[in-house]
Amino acid sequence: MNLDQLIKKYSAHPLFGELVKNHNTTEVQHVHLDGLRGSSIALLIAALYKHEKFNAVFVLNDREEAAYFANDLENLLGTTHVMFFPASYKKTGDPTSLDNSNVLQRAEVLNRISKNPAGNLIITHTESFYEKVTTKHSLHQNTFDVKRGSVMSQDFLSEFLDDNDFVQTDFVYEAGQYAMRGGIMDVYSFAFELPFRIEFFDDRIESIRTFDPSNQLSVQQMDVISIIPNIQTKLLKQTKEHFLNFIGNNYRIWMRDYDSACESISALH
């Protein structure tokens, strides 16, 4: 039996129809599911998502539990709409323990939510859920889109990067860096897991592709990319808001353990 057949078995369960009915109505505010163990909740969510795409935030008790759940959903639904949203810090409440890889991942998720408002499944945990994020207005103001075929000089782009605290290096290996070699510019944005390689012909962008910084090999051709600075530090003095305000009202909130999540958030507060 493959995964699709397993998901169909969940869809055929008599209670699945009740869940679909309650999930699609605005009258029912709270639904409690019981008897689900291990990866069965991921199978149920996958069945529900295949029936009708929806937006949801899943709040797990800790990072490890959230990572396992995200992995289950990615195996069932792919990585297009499943996003893991971690906390920015290695240690709870310690602003000196910033994790750059987590900051990158958070920025990527916020950018994807902003650009693709439908069908997003966001997996997080109480610590990350509690942490405030930049506002949509600030994110848009500090996002610079680059399109293949557009007219733009290397000097203009490098000036933008310098103004937004990107560091020029010989080779890029982490977010917040850029490198220039002739008509080629490598940029590691805080909006994507891989760096971008932008090729210029005079003042026109001929091609954009992602590449693996470990071996410099191209991965994927791109038509449009978003360059975002480190919003955790650059926008530190700007207004921030709760993650729920950022995503808006078009999301269902799922919690593994509601009482435990509320206790954890209260403790963080």
N, C-alpha and C positions, 0 to 999 in steps of 0.2 A: 504494500500500500504506500503510495507516494503522499507528499504533503497536501497536494490539491484534493486528493480523495479524502484525506483526513479532515480537511477543512469543510468539505461537503457534508461529511457525517455530522459535524457540529451544526451546520446549517439546517440539517434535516430534523434536529431535535425539536419536539413540540414546544419547549420553553423558549427556543430561539425566536419564534414568531412573536412571543410576548415581549421579548427583549427589544426586537426591532420596533414594535408598536410603541413601547414606552420611550425608546431612544429618539424617535422621530416626532414626538409630541412636545409641545411647550407647557402642557398642563402638568406633567409629572416632573417634579423638581429633583427628587432623589430616588435612586434605584439601588438596592442592596443585592449583591450576588454572593451566594454561599456555596460551599462544596467544591470549589475549584482549587486544585493543587498543582504545584510545579509549573509546567509550561502550558497547562490547559487554559489559563486566562489569556495567554498570547494567541492560542488557537481560536478562542472565542472572539477576540478582538479582530483577528484576521478574517474570520468568517463574516463578522459584522461590517468590516471595511470593504470586503469584496462585494457585499450585498449593496452597499451605498457608501461612497466616500464621504468622510466627515472630518472635522477638525477636533482634535482632542489633546489634552495635556494629561500625562500619567505621572502622578507624584508617588514615588516609592520611598521607603523608609531611609535608605542610605545609598551611597554611590554604587556599591557592589551590586546590590539588588537591582538598581536601575540599569546598570550596565548589562547584567544578565537578561533582563527583560527586553532591553533594546536589541540585543543580539538575537533573541528569539523572534522578535517582530521583523528584523531585517532578513532573517532566513526565510520567513514566511511571505513577506510582502516586498522584499527588495529595499534598496537604500534611497530610492527617489523621494519618498515622503516621510520616512522614519528618521527622526533626528534626536540625537542624545544631547542634552543640555546640562553640562556640568557646572560646578561652582568654580569661581575664579581663583580661590585660594587653596593652598595645600593644607593649611591649618585653619580651622573654623575661627572667623573673626579676627584673623591676623593679617592686616593689609601688607605686611612685609613679606608674606609667603606667597606672592603672586605666582601662579602657574601659567606661563606664556602659552602653552599648548591648549589649556582650558580657555584662556581669554580668546584665542583664535577660534576655538570651536563655538564659543558663545556668540562671537561676532558673526560667524558664518550662519548660525541658526537664526539670529535676528534678521540678517540680510535676506535669507531665504523666506522667512515669514513675511517680510515686507514686500518682497517681489512676487511671491506665490501664495496668495491668501487662502487657497482652497486645498483641502485634502492633506493637511499637515498633522502628523502624529508625533508629538514631542514628549520624550521620556526624560524625566528629571527626578530629583530627590529633594527632600525638605530643605536642606541647606541652600541648594541652588535656587529653589523655588522662592525662598525668602529674600534672596539677594536682589537688590534693585538693579535695573538696567537703564541704559540711555533711552531718552524719549524717541519716538519715531521722527519727530521734527529734527532733532540733533543728528540722528543717524542719516537722514536724507541730506542734511546740510554738509555732512562730512564724508559722503559717498561720492566717488568720482567714477563715472562709467566711461569705459573706453571701447569703441566699436571698430571692428575691422573695416577698412576702407575710408575711415574718417580722416580729416585733415588735422594734424596736430604735430608740433615739433617736439623733438627729444628734449630741448631746453625747457619748453613749457612744462612737460611732464616731470622732469627732474626737479624743477622749481616747486611744483606742487608737492612732490615727495619730501623735499627738504623742509618745506613749510609745515609739513605734518609729521615731522620727527622721524622720517625714515632715514636709515643710515646707509650710506654708499659703501659697498664692499667689493672685493674682487669677484667673489662668488656668493650667491645667496644660499643660506641654509636654514634660516628661520624667519618667521613673520616679522615685518618691520624693516626689511633690508631691500636694497636694489643695487644692480650692477649694470655698467654700460660697457659695451665692446663694439666699436664701430656703429653700424646701424641697428644693433640689437640691444634691447634693454630687458633685463630680468627684474621682475618685481614680485616680492612675496607679500601679498596683501593679507590683512586680517579678516578677509571674507571668504577664503577658500583654503582647503587643506594642502593644496599644491601651489607652487609659485607659477607665475605667468612669464612667458617669453614673447616679447613684442618686437616684431621686425618692422623697421621703417624703410621707406624708399623716398628720399627727400623728406617732405613734410606730410607724407601719407602713410597710414598704417597698413602694411601689406598683409600681415598675418599675425594671429594671436594663438598661442597654444600653451597648454600646461605641460610641465615636465617634472621628472623625478630628480630632485637635487642631489641624490646619492650617486647617480650615474649619468645625469644630464640628458637622458633619453626623453623624447617627446611622448606624451601620453594621450592628449586629446586636442583637436582643433576647436577653437572657440570663436564665436562671432561677436559676443559682448561679454565684458568682464567688469566687475566692480572692485575698485581699489578703496579700501577702508583702513584708516590708521588705527592705532591701539586705542579703542574707545574707552577702555578701562582707565587709562591714564590721561589721554588727551581731553576727554570729556568729564574729568573728575570734578571740576568746579561747576559744571553745567547741571541743570535740573535732571534728576533721575526719577524714575517711577517704578511702581511694582510691575512685575512681569505680566500680571493679569490686565493691567491698564494698557500695556503695549500690544497684547494680542487682541484685545477687544472682547465683544460679547459673543462672537461666533465660534466659541470653543466649549466643549464639554470637559469637565474636570473629573478624572478618575483617580481614586486613591486606594492603595492596597489596604491601609488601615487608617481610617479617618481619625479616630481618637488619638492614635499614636502620632500621626502627622501634626495634629493640632497642638499636642504637647511639645513636640520638637520645635515647632515654629514659635510657640510661646516662650520656650527656653532661649531660643536665638534672639527674640525680641528683648 
